[in-house]
């Protein structure tokens, strides 16, 4: 029983709901009628007569040729106006030209004199006017490429006899320089590091001479710092009794080379 009552209630609900009118009912959706409606609304608001929207001017458009002719006529008119203005300006200038003729001649004479003075200061050489019609400038003092490797060019101007004459001429200009003995090295210049390197065969870092004392390595580092290069240290070492003696403390390992001086570059140069 309850089910029957519930179904009946659900059926009555759509009947009681208000009917929603169709949105498009009663309206004309055509474009022309919409324009007429808008025009009527605008006329009612302004209170004046508004022309119907369908009214279109029936006046024909001018042809493109007519527009071009009118534009050309306007241009000619503007050009004629400009020409007339220019002629008027020339006329005014001609009136004042008579009064200033003398002054213009003086100005031209002064400018001409200044130009001649500038040309003379420039060694009388006029400035070069650049133009495609100008001839190529002449090259002065520029050596041309040699054609000594061109057989045809050389054979056209040289012969066996001319070559022999040229060789004989070159031989006459030869100068023979006689060889002279190599000057001897002075004996008072100190030890010769090259002679010492080539005259020894001991290996770098291998003891060849006895060394005694305490802290020899620290002493050598301190004393070697007094010399700007290993060559200077080796020279001083040899001049003070080295390599047998090390009075300056520059050779702690006793290999005969002070402060890391290396004889191997000298030895290798002789071998190669």
C-alpha positions in Angstrom: 0.0 0.0 0.0 2.8 2.4 0.9 4.5 1.6 -2.4 1.4 2.6 -4.4 1.1 5.9 -2.6 4.8 6.7 -3.2 4.6 6.0 -6.9 1.5 8.2 -7.2 3.3 11.0 -5.5 6.3 10.8 -7.8 3.9 11.0 -10.8 2.3 14.2 -9.5 5.6 16.1 -9.1 6.2 16.8 -12.8 2.6 17.9 -13.2 2.9 20.5 -10.5 6.3 21.9 -11.8 5.9 25.2 -13.7 6.3 25.0 -17.5 9.5 26.7 -18.8 8.8 28.4 -22.1 11.1 27.6 -25.1 13.8 30.2 -25.4 13.4 30.6 -29.1 9.6 30.7 -29.2 8.0 33.9 -30.3 11.3 35.4 -31.6 12.4 35.8 -35.1 16.0 34.9 -35.5 16.5 36.1 -39.0 19.4 38.7 -39.5 17.3 41.3 -41.3 14.5 41.3 -38.7 17.1 41.6 -36.0 18.5 44.7 -37.7 15.0 46.2 -38.0 14.4 45.5 -34.3 17.7 47.2 -33.3 16.9 50.2 -35.5 13.4 50.6 -33.9 14.9 50.4 -30.4 17.5 53.0 -31.3 14.9 55.3 -32.8 12.7 55.0 -29.7 15.7 55.9 -27.5 16.8 58.9 -29.5 13.3 60.1 -30.4 14.3 60.7 -34.0 13.8 58.9 -37.3 16.4 56.3 -38.0 16.9 55.2 -41.5 16.1 51.5 -42.1 19.2 49.3 -41.9 18.5 47.8 -45.3 19.0 51.2 -47.0 22.3 51.0 -48.9 23.6 53.8 -51.2 23.1 53.1 -54.8 25.8 55.5 -55.9 28.3 53.7 -58.2 31.9 53.6 -57.2 34.4 55.5 -59.3 36.5 53.3 -61.6 40.2 52.7 -60.7 41.3 54.5 -63.9 39.3 57.6 -62.9 40.9 57.6 -59.5 44.3 57.3 -61.0 43.6 60.2 -63.4 42.4 62.4 -60.5 45.5 61.5 -58.5 47.8 62.3 -61.4 45.9 65.6 -61.9 46.4 66.4 -58.2 50.1 65.6 -58.5 50.5 67.8 -61.5 48.8 70.6 -59.8 51.1 70.3 -56.8 54.1 70.1 -59.1 53.0 73.2 -60.9 52.7 75.0 -57.6 56.2 73.9 -56.6 57.6 75.0 -60.0 55.9 78.3 -59.7 57.4 78.8 -56.2 60.8 77.9 -57.4 60.6 80.3 -60.3 59.6 83.0 -57.9 62.6 82.2 -55.7 64.9 82.4 -58.7 63.4 85.7 -59.7 64.0 87.1 -56.3 67.6 85.7 -56.3 68.3 87.3 -59.7 67.3 90.7 -58.3 69.8 90.4 -55.5 72.4 88.8 -57.7 73.1 92.1 -59.5 74.0 93.8 -56.2 76.4 91.0 -55.1 78.1 90.2 -58.4 81.2 92.0 -57.4 81.4 90.3 -54.0 80.9 86.9 -55.6 83.8 87.5 -58.0 86.0 88.5 -55.1 85.0 85.4 -53.2 85.8 83.2 -56.2 89.2 84.8 -56.7 90.1 84.3 -53.0 89.0 80.6 -53.1 91.0 80.0 -56.3 94.1 81.5 -54.7 93.7 79.4 -51.6 93.2 76.2 -53.8 96.4 77.0 -55.8 98.3 77.6 -52.5 97.1 74.3 -51.1 98.1 72.5 -54.4 101.6 73.9 -54.3 101.9 72.9 -50.7 101.0 69.4 -51.8 103.9 69.2 -54.2 101.6 70.5 -57.0 99.9 67.1 -57.2 96.1 67.3 -57.5 94.0 64.9 -55.4 93.0 61.7 -57.2 89.4 61.7 -58.3 88.1 58.1 -57.9 86.1 57.0 -60.9 85.7 53.7 -62.7 86.9 55.3 -65.9 90.3 56.2 -64.5 93.2 54.2 -65.7 95.1 51.9 -63.4 97.8 53.7 -61.5 101.4 53.0 -62.5 103.4 51.1 -60.0 106.7 52.7 -59.2 109.6 50.9 -57.5 107.7 47.6 -57.2 109.6 44.5 -58.3 107.7 42.2 -60.6 107.5 38.5 -60.1 110.5 36.6 -61.4 110.0 34.3 -64.4 113.3 32.4 -63.9 111.3 29.2 -63.7 109.5 29.8 -66.9 111.5 28.0 -69.6 109.9 29.8 -72.5 110.5 33.2 -71.0 114.1 32.5 -70.1 114.9 30.8 -73.4 113.5 33.8 -75.4 116.1 36.2 -73.9 119.0 33.9 -72.7 121.3 31.5 -74.4 124.2 29.1 -73.5 126.7 31.8 -74.3 125.0 34.5 -72.1 124.8 32.0 -69.2 128.5 31.3 -69.5 129.3 35.0 -69.5 127.1 35.6 -66.5 128.8 32.7 -64.6 132.2 34.1 -65.4 131.2 37.6 -64.2 129.9 36.1 -61.0 133.2 34.3 -60.4 135.1 37.5 -60.7 133.1 39.0 -57.9 133.9 36.0 -55.5 136.0 36.8 -52.4 138.0 34.0 -50.8 138.4 34.3 -47.1 141.3 32.3 -45.6 140.6 30.3 -42.5 142.2 31.4 -39.3 143.0 29.5 -36.1 140.5 29.5 -33.3 141.6 31.9 -30.6 142.8 30.2 -27.4 140.8 30.6 -24.2 142.6 32.7 -21.6 143.8 30.7 -18.7 142.8 33.3 -16.0 139.0 33.1 -16.6 138.4 30.4 -14.0 137.2 26.8 -14.3 135.7 25.7 -17.7 132.4 23.9 -17.0 132.3 22.3 -20.5 135.8 20.8 -20.1 135.0 19.5 -16.7 131.7 17.9 -17.8 133.4 16.2 -20.8 136.5 15.2 -18.7 134.5 13.3 -16.1 132.5 10.1 -16.3 131.1 9.8 -12.8 127.3 9.6 -12.4 125.1 12.3 -10.9 124.2 11.4 -7.3 126.8 8.6 -6.9 129.5 9.3 -4.3 133.0 9.6 -5.9 134.7 11.8 -3.3 134.8 11.6 0.5 132.7 14.1 2.5 132.8 14.4 6.3 130.9 16.5 8.7 127.5 16.8 10.4 124.3 18.1 8.7 126.0 18.2 5.4 122.7 18.3 3.5 121.2 21.2 5.5 124.5 23.1 5.2 124.5 22.6 1.4 121.0 23.9 1.1 121.8 27.0 3.0 125.0 27.7 1.1 123.5 26.9 -2.4 120.9 29.5 -1.8 123.6 32.2 -2.1 124.1 31.5 -5.8 121.8 32.6 -8.6 122.3 29.5 -10.7 123.9 26.0 -10.5 126.5 27.0 -13.0 127.8 29.8 -10.7 127.8 27.4 -7.7 129.7 24.7 -9.7 132.3 27.3 -10.8 132.8 28.4 -7.2 133.0 24.8 -6.1 135.8 24.0 -8.6 137.7 27.2 -8.0 137.9 26.3 -4.2 139.4 22.9 -4.5 136.6 20.8 -5.9 135.8 18.2 -6.6 138.3 16.6 -4.3 137.5 19.1 -1.5 134.3 20.8 -0.6 135.4 23.8 1.4 132.1 25.7 0.7 129.8 22.8 1.6 128.1 22.6 -1.8 128.5 18.9 -2.6 127.2 16.9 0.3 126.8 13.6 -1.6 130.4 13.7 -3.0 129.5 13.2 -6.6 131.6 16.1 -7.7 128.7 18.3 -8.8 127.7 21.2 -6.6 124.1 22.3 -5.9 122.6 19.8 -8.3 124.6 20.9 -11.3 124.1 18.4 -14.2 126.9 17.5 -16.7 124.7 15.3 -18.9 123.5 18.0 -21.3 127.1 18.7 -22.3 127.9 15.1 -22.7 124.8 14.5 -24.8 125.7 17.4 -27.1 129.0 15.8 -28.0 127.4 12.5 -28.7 124.8 13.9 -31.0 
